[in-house]
Amino acid sequence: MADIFKKFLDWFDAKAINVIRKIALPTARIALFVVFFWFGFLKILGNSPAEMLVASLLEATMPFIPFSKFIFWFGFYEMLIGISFLIPRLERLAIALLIPHMITTFMPLVLLPEVSWYGFLVPTLIGQYIIKNMVIIALAMGIATTLSPFRLSRDGMLD
């Protein structure tokens, strides 16, 4: 009986892994699209719960830029990241756009400690929200592992 159960577990494990391998990349693309497009769209509508944090960070880093213009273009930028992750062959663009976004996203941990930390290594809810962006970075890195390196053709063009 134990042998039958082990064979079933081995079969089930192999099937589950094969299914996950098939859906992992499209699921990652869709997840990143949903998060970035949705949150960016909320910023454009002026309905984002992150507006106060963005305004505080903008004031601390670039106070010469009007918030109303910045939040619109920031939302558009996030939507562009989402769309770029969704479309095959635009992964490099998506990752290039994601890098400065993630750097900026982590800035409140240093520049706005009063809203990011209760104490040493004890993040506020906003701090936790920011730190969880490491998952986005890991997911983008997973997508990057599926890319092939650029190659120059004989005529000097990228393949």
N, C-alpha and C positions, 0 to 999 in steps of 0.2 A: 504494500500500500504506500509506504514511504517513497518507493522508487517511482510510482505513478505520479505522486504529488510533486516530486522533484522534477520529473519530465515536464509536467504541466507548467510549473513555475519557470523552467528554462524556456519553454515554448512561448509563454506569455511575455516573459522578459524580452526575448528577441523581437517579438511582434511589436511590443510597446516602444522599444527603442527605434525600430524602423519607422513607425508612425511619427514619432517625435522628430526624427531626422528629416522627414519629409515636410513637416509643418513648422519647424523651428524658425527658419529664415523668413518665410512669409508672415508668421506670427510676430516676429521681432519688428519687421518693417511696419506692419499695421499698428502695433503698439506704439512705436515712436511717432508714426503719423498722427494717431489719435491724440496723444498727449500734446505734441507741439502744435498741431493745427487747432485743436480745441482751446488750449490755453492762450494761444496767440489771438484767436478770434475773440475770446473774452476780453482781451486787452483792447482790441480795436473797438469793440462795443462799449468800452468804458465800464465793464462789469466784472473785472478780475479781482479776486480776493487778494492778489499779490500787489495791487496798486500802491498801497501805503509803503510796502517794503521797497518797491521799485523807486518810488518818489524819494524815499530817504536815501537810498543808495545813489540816485542821480544827484541829489543835493550834496552828498559827500564827495562825489567824484567829478561831476560836470555840471555845476550849478548854472552855467551860462546857457544851457539848452533848455528851452521851455518844455515842461513835463508833457503837455498835451500833444506836442509834436513827437516827442521821444516815445511815449507809450504807444502811439499809433504805429510808428515805424518798427518799434521793438516787437509788437504783436505781428506785424507783417513778416518780420525776420523769422519769428518762431514758426509761422505758418509755412514759410519757404523751407525751413529745416524739415518740417513734417512731410511736405510734398516731395522733397528731395529724397527722403528715406523710402518713400513709397514707390518711386519710379526706378526700375532697374537701370543701371549704368550711371545713376546720379549719386551713388553712395559716397564717392570721393568728395563731391560738392557738399553733401549733407554733413560729412565728418568735418570738412574744412569750416563750415558754418557753425558746427557744434562746438568746436574748440574754444573760440572766444566767448561763446554763450556760456559754456560751463565755467570758464575762468571768472566771468562776471557773476555768475550765479553763486559761486563760492565766496565772493568778496564780502558779503555781510558777516560771515563768520569772523572776519578780521576787522573790517571797517565799522561794523555795527554790532559790537558784542552785546550791547544792552538789549537788543531784540533777539539775539541768537543763542545766548547762554544764560543759564541760571547761575552756574558756577563752573569750576574747572571740570571739563569733560561731561557736563550735564547740560545738554542742549534744551532750549525751549522748543515748543512745537514748530516754530519757524525754523530753528536750527535743525531739527530732525528732518523737516521737509527739504532743506538744503542738502543735508548729508546724504539723503536717499538718492540724490542725483548721481551718486557713484554707480547706482544700478543702471542708469541711462548710459553712463560712460562704458560700463561693462557690456551692455547690449550692443552699443555702437562698435565696440572692439570685436565682438562676436561677428557682426556683419562684415567688418573689415577683413576678418580672416578668410572670408569666402571670395575675396577679390583676387584677381591675377595681377602680377606686377605689370606696369607699363613696359612696352617693348618698342624700340624704334624699328620701323621698316627700312628697307634699302634706300628709300627716297628721303629718309630722315623724319618721317611723320610718325606720330604715335599710333600704335595698333591697339 
